């Protein structure tokens, strides 16, 4: 694959990562604090059901952005790791393909310094953010979606909100930080590409 393929994938990944970051950041700083001001626990849970329901019913733009990032980030990583990465520090920035470098030297290979470390770290942060979403946020979302708020007592509704709100917000803050880091790293890689 060419360097331009890597640049295109970095551009797409950066763009989609920033959009995803924007979504989770808006939840962290606007939507959830706004829901917290609603007059009671039932209104809070009902508001979350409404917003999450739109997402779960397959909002096409949301789905395209989310799934697009899940495709382009790993693709950028694979192409970035497979392409010839300049080895820094030898004066003339010779290109050393990863596999060829291992075969020729029989020893550890310098993978291109900062860029490779950044690609690994940025991709790892993205994957960890997805893991938080899949392991924590989505199960909590699904639980709230199953609640029949009209059939629950006020006490049960308060319990359900307590079971949901803090763990969901904590997980959202974690993925927001991870995706902010990933977005910044991918943007810097794009700037240097």
N, C-alpha and C positions, 0 to 999 in steps of 0.2 A: 504494500500500500504506500501511497505517496504521502509526502508531507502535507499536500493540500487536502487530502482525505482526512488526515488528522486535524487540520485546522477547521475544516467544515464540521467535523464531529464535535470539536471543542466549542465552536460557535453555537451549534444546536444545543449541546449539553449546558453551556453557560446560560443561554437564553431560557431554556426550560427549567433549569435549577433556580434561576432568579424568580421565575413565575411561581414555582412551588414554594419557594421561600416566602414570597409575598402572601400567598394564601395562608400559610401556617402563622406567619407574623401577624396578619390581620386578625386571625383567631385569637392570638395571644394578647394583643394590645387593644383590640376594639370589640370583637364579637363576644368573647367570654366575659370580659368586664361589663359589657353592656347587658348581657343576660343576667349577670349577678345583681343588677339594679332592679330587676323585675319584682313585682310586689310579693310573689310567693314562690315556693318550691315547684308547684305544678306549672306555673307560667315559665319558669326557667327550663324545666324538662321539656315542656311543649315547644318552646322556641328552639331548643336544640334539635328535637325531633323534626321540626319543619326544615331547618337548614340542612341537617344531615340527610334528611329524606330526599332532598333535591340531588345531593351528591350520589346517594345510593341508588337512585332511580336512573343513574347514568347520564348526568349532565354532560353533553358531548364535548364541550370545550375543556371542562375540568378533566374528563377522562383522557382526552388527547394529550393534554399537558402532562398529566401524571404518568400515563403509560409511555409517552414519548421520552420522558426523562429516564424511565426504567430501561428503555432500549438504548438511548444515546450515551448515557454515562458508562455502562459496561463496554459498549462498542468503542468509545473514545479510549478507555483504559486498554483494551486489547490492542487496538491499532497503535496507540502510543508506546506500549511495551514492545510490540513486534517490530516497529520501524527502526531505522538506524537512528540512534540517539547520539549526539556529539558527546564525546568524553572530555569533560572539562579538566583543565589543569596540566595538559601536556603541551601547551604552547600553540599548537596549530589546530586544535579542535578536530582531530581526526574522527571520522565516523566509524563506529564499531558496532556492527549488528550484534544483538544480544546472543543469539545462538552461536553465531560464528565466533564471537569473542570467547565464549566458553570452550568451544571446540579447539580453538587455536592455543589458548593459554593453559587449559587444563586446571585453571585456578579460578578464584573469585574474579568477577568482572565488575569494573566500575560502570554503573549504569547511566552515567550522564549527569550526576550531581543533583542539583536542586530540582530540576524539572521532573526527574523520575520520582524522587521522594515526594514532590508535590502531587504528582499524578496518583501515586499510591495513597497518600494521605487524603486527598480530596475525594477519591473514589471510595475509600474506606468510610469516610464521614457520611457520604451519600448512602452507602449500603447500610450503615448503622442507623441512619435516620429512617430508612425504609423498614428496618427490623423493628424499631420502636413503634412505627405506625402499625405494622402487621401484628405485633405481639401485644401492644398495649392499647393504642387508640381505637383500632377497628373493633376489638372485642367489647370495649366499653361503649362504642357507638351502637353496636348491634344490640347490646343489652338494653340501652335506652329506647331503641326502636321497638323492642318487644313489649314495653310497658303500656298497659291500658290504664292511663291516668284517671279515667272516670271511675274505674273499678277499685282503685286503691284508696286507702284511708289517708288522711293528712300526715299521719305518723309514718306510714309506709312510703309516701312520696318524699318526705324529708330524709328518710333512711336511704332511699334510692339516689337522691341528689348527693348526699354525703358520700355514698359509695362511688359516685361517678365524678363529681366536679374536681376535687383536688388531684386524684390520680390522673385524670385526663389532662388537666392543665399542666401538671408536672411533666408528663410525657410529651405534651405539645411544646413546652419550653425546651426540652432536651432536643427534640428533632429540629426545632427552629435554630438552635445554636449549631447543631451539626450541619444543617443545610446552609446556614450563613457561612460557616467555614468552608464548606465544599464549594459554594458559589464563588467566594472570594478567590479560592485557589484556582478554580477553573478559569475565572476571568484573568488572573495573573498569567496563567499558562497561555491563554489566548493572546494576551498582550505581548508575550515573549515569543510566540510562535512565528 
